[in-house]
């Protein structure tokens, strides 16, 4: 069975879980799976740990712009009715969107037509897509040629209400995958539970062999090592963390706080300005985007991982940040917020620590408590490790995804 695995940027430095998923599916040996990417990631966003994927990935932009144009012109003449029927389905849903979104969707339409031609010619059975752009292309390929598709919908896309094709994709997909029970509940609410039997939870996973034999830290460092991993986007809650750290500093607690991640120039300037305004320049270090190996190394060295995820503009939020499960598997204590599915994997005081989003005073209280009582984290991280092994087992979750992919492939695809 031959599957097209399509992503917006692949392999990406900022979506390691997608790279792992492709790797797991490929290594299963149960299907032939080939990667497609709408855009070739820039050098700064390429994931060096998965650099071997670059050579085998089929890139739409900039590599095949001529092919996209050629096969769209060909399709207009060979299948005009189907071509314009597909175009109508897409644009009847997007007439009220912003012009920039319409332009992007037009590129997705052209790419989807080309993809359907390529997949038919090369006898692919099905498509699995990640993220908004790629799932749009998969939908268009299905509308034009009937090739079945599944797609994974991610939390940072689904809550904003900015995807005009979401209901169309959920309705037409053979299966919809999401990474948490919380997300599944939200999708069911959006669709009035009409598609409840096709919504499946597959957690972002980590293979056991990736985890070294890491022991819990019996004692904290002085200064206490703190770490956050994630982009500078608003829903990551960095201002809340920085505000809490001013209280920690005022209490005379020595700490060093590292942030791994990046963002726009405006976002970066905001973080730097807050660090300066709060007077914590000597304690805060912005490491920028880093390789997966460096992230893992920093996670092992840290005393506490802080993920202050919060609900941002238009409802955008995290689902389960993958770095939380990684920290649990590495036996490092996690401090996170009561949003999305996070409370389903972290029980306060048992498998980690939780505080209400945006509540910097409670975050400061938790950090002060951990500083004074670091010994209690040994039992907490052992409990967290057991919990994470159950929920984020790569073998089990890849098997679940394989069943979904092979089920859709058996229904057809070549027309």
N, C-alpha and C positions, 0 to 999 in steps of 0.2 A: 504494500500500500504506500502511495506517494503523497506526502503532505507538504504544502507550502506554508512556511512559518514566517509571517510578515510582521514587521515592527516599523516604527517611525524612524528610529536611529538604531542601528545594530552593527556590532556590539557596542553598547553604550556604557560609559563610566558611571552614569547615574542610575542605571537600572540593572544592577548586577543580578537581581532575582530573575530577570528575563533571560539573561545569558545562561544562568544555571539551569533554568527550565529547558532551554533548547539543548544544552549539553546532556541533561538527563534523558530527554527523549531520544536523542541521537545514540547515546550509549546503550539504551535499552535493546537495540537491535530488532525491535518489533515493527518498525516501519522505516521507510525511506523519507527523511525529512530534510528539506533544503531551506536555507534562510533567505528572505527577501527584506529589503529595507528601502523606505521611500527616499531617504537621503543618506549619503555617506557622512558619518560623523566626522567633525573636524578633529585635527590631531589632539587638541586639548581635551576632547570628550571621548577619545578612543580608550577602550578598556584593554590594557596591555596583557592582562591575564588571559584574555580570550582573543588575542591577536590572530590566532590561526583561523578564526571565523571570518576575518576580513577577506581572505582570498576566495572563500567559497560563497560569499554573500552576493546576491543579485541586487544591484543598486539601480533605482530608478533615476535619481537625480544626483549628480549631473550626467551619469554615464549613458543613459538611454533616452534622452530627450527626443532625439530624432526618431527612434523607434516608436515612442509614444505618439508623436504626430502622425507618422506613417500609418500605424495600425488603426488610429481613429478615423483617418480619411478612408482607409480601406473598409472599415466596418460600416461607415455611412453608406457606402455604395453596395456592399454585400448584404447587410442586414439593417436597412434603414428604419423599418418599423420598430424592431427591437431596440435599436440604438436610441431613438427618440422617445420610446416608451420608458426606457431606463432613465434618460435625462429628465423626463417629466416627473417621475417618482421622486427623484432627488430634489429637484428645485421647487416642487410644490410645498416642500417642508422648510425651505430656507429663504423664502421671499422676504421675510421680516427680519432677517439677520443683517448684521453689519456688512458693508461692501467688502471689507477685508476677508471676512469669513466666507463670503460667496466666491471670492477669487480662489481661496484655498480649496473650497469644495469643487470648483471647476477643475483644478489640477487633480484632485482626488478622482473625479469622474474620468478624466482622460487616462489616468494611471490605471483605474479599475478596468476600463475597456481593454487597454493593452495587456494587463495581467490576465484577463479571461482568455484572450487569444493565445498568450504564451502557455498558460496552463493546459488548455485544450490540445495544443500542438504537441506538448511534451507529456501528455497523459497523466496529469495530476488528478488525484481523487478528491481532495478537499483542501481547505485553507483554515489555518488558525492564526488569529490576529491579536496584537496587543496595542492598546492605546487608541485614541480618537482617530487620528489620521489613517492608520493602517486598517482599522475596522471599517472606516468609510470605504476604502478601496475594496475590501473583501465583500462588503455589501453590494457594491456596484458590479463586481465580477459575478456575484450570484444572480443579480437581476438580469444581467446580459446573457450569461451562458448557463446558468443553473447549477454551477459548481457549488456544493454545500460549504458552509463555513461555520466555525465557532469563533468566539472572541472573548478575551478577558477584559473586563471593565475595572478600572482602578479608581480608588476613592477620590484622588485629587481631580478627577474628571467628572464624576457622576453627580456630585452634590451641587454644582454651580448652575445646573439647568441650561448650560450653554451649548449642549449638543442637540441640534435640531433633528438629527436622524436617529437618536437613541431608541425611541419606540419602534421605529422601522427596523432597526438592527436586531433588537430583542425579539421582535415578532418573527422575523425571517431566519434568524440563526437556528441551527440545529441544537446548539447548546450555548449557554452563557456562563462564563466562569467568573468568579470574583474571589477575593482573598480573605473574606471574613463573613461571619454570620450576620453581623451588623449591616454590611453592604447588601447581603442577600435580602434582608428584611426591607431595606430601602428600595431596592429594585422591584420587589413585589408590590410595595406601596405605589410606586410610579406606574406600574402596569395593572393595578387593581387585581393583582394575583392571577391574571389571565395566563401568565406564562410560568407559573410557579414550578411546574414539573421539569422545566428545562434550565432552571437556575441552580448552579452547583458551586460549592465552596471548595477551592483548592488553595491551601495556604502556601505562601512563598516559603520555600524549603531550603534546607542546608543538608548536604550529604554528610553522614557521620565521619567519613574519612577527612573532611575538611577541618574538623575540630581537633586540635591538638589535645593532649592529655593535660589540660590546664587545671590547676588546683585553685580553690578559692583563696583569696588573700586573708590571712589571719589578722593582719594589722594594716592600718592605712599608712600612707606616706605622710611626711611632713615636709612641705605643704601638701594638703590633700589634693590628689589629682582628680580633676573633673573633666568630662568630655561630652560633647554633643556632635552628632554627625547628621548632616542634612543641608539642603540648599538654604539660601537666605530668604526664601519666599515667606510671606506673612504667616502662613499657617504653622510654621515651625516654632513660633513663640520665643524667638531669641530676646526680644526686649523684656519679656517676663523674666527670663533667666538672669539677664544682666542687672535688672532691678533687684532681684533677690540677692545677687552676689554683693551688691552694695551693703545690704544689711549684714551679710556674713562677714564682710570686711570690717564693718563698724563694730562687730562683736569681738574683733581681734583674732579671728580664725584665719590662719594662713592657708591659702589655696592657690592652685594654678588651673585655669580653665582654658581648654583647647576646643576650637571649633573646626571641624573638617567639613568643607562645603564651599560653595560659591554662589554667585548670583549676578544680577545686573550691577552696573556701576552705581546706580542710585541705591540699591539694597546694600551694597558693600559700604558705601559712604554713610548710610544710616547706622550700620553696626559700629563703624569706627567712631562716629560722632557720639553715640551713646556710651561707648567704652570711655571716651575722653570725658564726657560730661559727668559720668558717675565716678571718675577718678580711679579706675581699675585698669589703667594701661599696663601696669607692671604685672598684673595677674592674668590677663587675657591674651591669648595667642591665636591669631587667625591663620590656620594652616593652608587654607584654600582647598581646591579639589585634589584628592590624593588617590593613588592606586589602591586596589582592593587589599594588596599585601600590607601597605602602610596603614590602612584603616584597621586591619586586623591586629597589627602590631600595637597601635595606639590603644585599642580596646583592651588588650591584654595588660597594658601598663597602667590603665586608669583604675582609680578607686571607685568611681561612680559614673554611670552613664546617665545623662539628663536629656529627656525628650519632652519638651514643654509644648507638645502639639496642641493647637487650638483651632476653633472654628473661625474662619477668616471671611473676607468679602465674598458675597454670593453663596455662602454656605460651604466654601471649599475647605476640606480638612483631610487629615491623614486617615488611613484605615488602620492597619497595623504596620508601623514603620519596621522594615526588615531588620534594622539595626537593633531593635528591642529583642527580637528572637535570637539574634547572633550573640548579644550580650548575655542573655540567659544561658545559652549553650556554652559560653566561655566562662560562666560562673563569676560574673561581675554584676553587682547590684544595679538595678534600674530604678530611676525616679521618672515617672511619667504622669499623664493627666487622665482624668475621667472622661474621655471622649471616645466615640466610635467603638471599636471592639477591644480596645486596650484593657478595660476592666475584666474582660473574659479570659485574658491570659495572665494578668497581674492582679493578685489579691493583696490589698494593702497590708503590710506587716507579715505576709506569709510568703509571697513569691516576688515581692518588690515593694515599691512605695508609690502612692498615688496622691495627687492634689488636684483641686478644681482648676480648670484652664484659666489663665490670666491672673491667678491668685499668687502674686510673687511673695507675699508674706508667709503663706503656708509652705511654699517651696523653700524659703529661707529656713523656716522652722525644721523642715525635714532634713535639710543639709546640716544644720547645727546638731540635730539629734544623731545623725549618722556619724558626724565627727566625734561626738562624745561616746557613742555606743557602737563603734565599728565592729566589735566582736559579734554582735547579733546578726550581722549580714552573712556569716558563714552558713548558718542554718537556712537563711532565706535564699541564698543563691543555690544551695543544694536542692531545695524544693523547686526553685525556678527551673533548674536544669532538667529535673524529672518531667515537669510540665511541658517544657519546650520540646523534649525528645518525643513526647506523645503527639503533640500538635504539628510539629514542623519536620516530621520524618520524610526525607526526600523520596525514599523508595516507595512509601505508601502513597504519597501525593502524586508522584509521577505515574504510578499505576492507575490512579483515579483518572488523571488526564488522558492517559493512553486509551482507557476504555471509552471516554467521550469522543476522542478523535477517530478511533477505529469504527465506532458505531456510526458516525456521520459519513465516513468514507464508504461504508457498505451500502449506503442508500443511493449512491450514484455519483454523478459529477461529470461524466463524459457525455456530451450531447452532440 
